[in-house]
Amino acid sequence: PPSAAEVPVIKPSKTTLSNIVSLFDTPWGRTPRTVAEVAKALEVNAVPDRIETVSTYLRRLVKRGELRRIEKEGRWGYFRILTE
């Protein structure tokens, strides 16, 4: 499991979706992250949510093209491709 030191600090927003987007806007989000890692990162930032909710938002972000996903050790890993 990631240590709190490895998790980016984000400015908490009112919505879980915004908080997830903020996490993936950091360099941390360029490495494939599992649903559990994303949920843990939200918890570390004092904006926890249920794993099912986090999973639903991650799938929506993939569908919208904001995140990509690859299989990582039998689980989905979500990440952001920076378009610059």
Kinemage of the C-alpha trace (Angstrom):
@kinemage 1
@onewidth
@group {chain A} dominant
@subgroup {mainchain}
@vectorlist {calphas} color= white
{ca pro a 1} P 0.000 0.000 0.000
{ca pro a 2} L 1.226 3.528 -0.714
{ca ser a 3} L 2.519 5.585 2.155
{ca ala a 4} L 0.902 8.934 2.840
{ca ala a 5} L 4.124 10.626 1.718
{ca glu a 6} L 3.681 9.271 -1.823
{ca val a 7} L 0.155 10.651 -2.181
{ca pro a 8} L -0.233 14.124 -3.686
{ca val a 9} L -1.879 16.789 -1.573
{ca ile a 10} L -4.884 18.264 -3.355
{ca lys a 11} L -7.147 21.180 -2.571
{ca pro a 12} L -10.321 19.367 -1.481
{ca ser a 13} L -13.398 20.076 -3.559
{ca lys a 14} L -17.066 19.477 -2.816
{ca thr a 15} L -17.313 16.529 -5.211
{ca thr a 16} L -15.493 13.233 -5.320
{ca leu a 17} L -15.241 13.535 -9.099
{ca ser a 18} L -13.359 16.847 -8.828
{ca asn a 19} L -11.070 15.392 -6.168
{ca ile a 20} L -10.245 12.407 -8.388
{ca val a 21} L -9.512 14.716 -11.337
{ca ser a 22} L -7.234 16.808 -9.071
{ca leu a 23} L -5.281 13.695 -8.083
{ca phe a 24} L -4.786 12.685 -11.706
{ca asp a 25} L -3.701 16.246 -12.605
{ca thr a 26} L -0.541 15.683 -10.531
{ca pro a 27} L 2.552 13.672 -11.584
{ca trp a 28} L 1.143 10.867 -9.361
{ca gly a 29} L -1.685 10.453 -11.880
{ca arg a 30} L 0.658 9.608 -14.751
{ca thr a 31} L 1.439 6.221 -13.186
{ca pro a 32} L -1.338 3.615 -13.452
{ca arg a 33} L -3.270 3.571 -10.149
{ca thr a 34} L -5.750 0.963 -8.914
{ca val a 35} L -9.160 1.870 -7.536
{ca ala a 36} L -7.815 1.059 -4.052
{ca glu a 37} L -4.861 3.440 -4.520
{ca val a 38} L -7.174 6.237 -5.651
{ca ala a 39} L -9.525 5.597 -2.711
{ca lys a 40} L -6.530 5.653 -0.328
{ca ala a 41} L -5.279 8.923 -1.845
{ca leu a 42} L -8.705 10.495 -1.283
{ca glu a 43} L -8.655 9.253 2.315
{ca val a 44} L -5.180 10.732 2.907
{ca asn a 45} L -6.527 14.058 1.613
{ca ala a 46} L -9.442 13.838 4.108
{ca val a 47} L -12.055 13.424 1.344
{ca pro a 48} L -12.810 9.686 1.537
{ca asp a 49} L -15.531 7.979 -0.450
{ca arg a 50} L -16.765 4.418 -0.928
{ca ile a 51} L -14.648 2.230 -3.214
{ca glu a 52} L -17.729 1.576 -5.399
{ca thr a 53} L -18.214 5.310 -5.903
{ca val a 54} L -14.538 5.830 -6.754
{ca ser a 55} L -14.705 2.945 -9.231
{ca thr a 56} L -17.809 4.392 -10.937
{ca tyr a 57} L -16.194 7.829 -11.338
{ca leu a 58} L -12.986 6.318 -12.718
{ca arg a 59} L -14.973 4.427 -15.365
{ca arg a 60} L -16.836 7.624 -16.304
{ca leu a 61} L -13.547 9.516 -16.681
{ca val a 62} L -12.241 6.763 -18.985
{ca lys a 63} L -15.451 6.917 -21.037
{ca arg a 64} L -15.065 10.703 -21.360
{ca gly a 65} L -11.464 10.265 -22.496
{ca glu a 66} L -10.005 12.076 -19.485
{ca leu a 67} L -8.267 8.972 -18.144
{ca arg a 68} L -6.954 5.773 -19.700
{ca arg a 69} L -6.825 2.360 -18.133
{ca ile a 70} L -4.597 -0.683 -18.529
{ca glu a 71} L -4.553 -4.018 -16.794
{ca lys a 72} L -2.119 -4.022 -13.883
{ca glu a 73} L -1.538 -7.302 -12.038
{ca gly a 74} L -5.069 -8.500 -12.786
{ca arg a 75} L -6.659 -5.174 -11.829
{ca trp a 76} L -7.360 -2.023 -13.790
{ca gly a 77} L -4.794 0.748 -13.491
{ca tyr a 78} L -6.078 4.247 -14.261
{ca phe a 79} L -3.832 7.068 -15.434
{ca arg a 80} L -3.784 10.391 -17.250
{ca ile a 81} L -2.025 11.053 -20.523
{ca leu a 82} L -0.866 14.656 -20.582
{ca thr a 83} L -1.609 16.301 -23.894
{ca glu a 84} L 0.835 19.143 -24.257
